[in-house]
Amino acid sequence: MKAYVNYPEPHFTIHWNDRCPGVQKNRKEGQRVITITPETLDVTLSRFINREFTFAANPDENDMWLDVALGSPQHNEAIVYVVQLILGRRYRPLKSASVETHTCPDPH
């Protein structure tokens, strides 16, 4: 599962289909992609808590992708809300940002 985090237009978008054109549309050169797996979960959450990931209204810091593979759809979705909670403590727009699921037809 992939989740897109947008800061200037605060929202989170969950993509269950990794081949969705919406995933490709929001990719850019130098795109920040944070991989979250059972092996990286503790370290990655610590990095969010320690404010190692910043957001600002410039192309390098205005968005981020979360590439989540925790073993179940429920855990994958839950981590998006945990990340939102952590980021929302520092970035007010993300605190109340919508979390939406993008419904995408299979592109093949």
Buried (B, 14 or more C-beta within 10 A) or exposed (E): BBBBBBBEEBBBBBBBBEEBEBBEEBEEEEEBEBEBEEEBBEEBBEBBEEEEBEBEEEEEBBBBBBBBBBEEEEBBBEBBEEBBEBBBEBBEBBEEBEBEBBEBEEEE
